[in-house]
């Protein structure tokens, strides 16, 4: 999916000013946040970008953690003051959707990185699991009951092990690449880079 040029400067959906709740906050310190914004516009769901702590207000009841560079995102989450409000949001059991780097930020442990960020997802995740040379590929799979979903990977992670609180929703060559844990959805692939809205619809229904 190619994102329209307007998303380069677009900070929120057109209807967000009238929304007192039901807004999706999209972490926008680094990475592929514009693609998620475009997907939510297609679904008519209000959203706003989260660039600093003051952007996280009472209207936000769900959060997207996009793909990108997880180490950079982790540092910027701290320096912008966004880490604590997002951590509190997740701890309260509110919906969160992490794609690629977002899955890394959510994991309880990384098996090739000493950092732990939100630590909310009961799984051990491996960064850049498919390597830098063969890191980008696509295919088709399922996410739970969603069949024949296009899977787009860009140097994606996969799940080394899964604890009892999380369930595996998608695998590639035997490796888990999609998880669900209550109101947490985490994918190593990028649904926002496809024309298929179904996983975003699932997230909006949480």
Protein Blocks (a to p, Z undefined) as FASTA:
>chain_A
ZZdfklmmmcbdfklmmpmghiacddffbcjfllmmmmmmmnopacdddfbfklmcfklc
bdcddeddfklmmmmmmmnopmmmmmmmmmnopacddehjlmmmmpmbdfkbfbdcklma
gcdddehklojklmpccddddehjbghiacddehiacdfbdcfkbccfbdeehiacbdce
hjaccdfbdfklpcbfklmmmmmmZZ
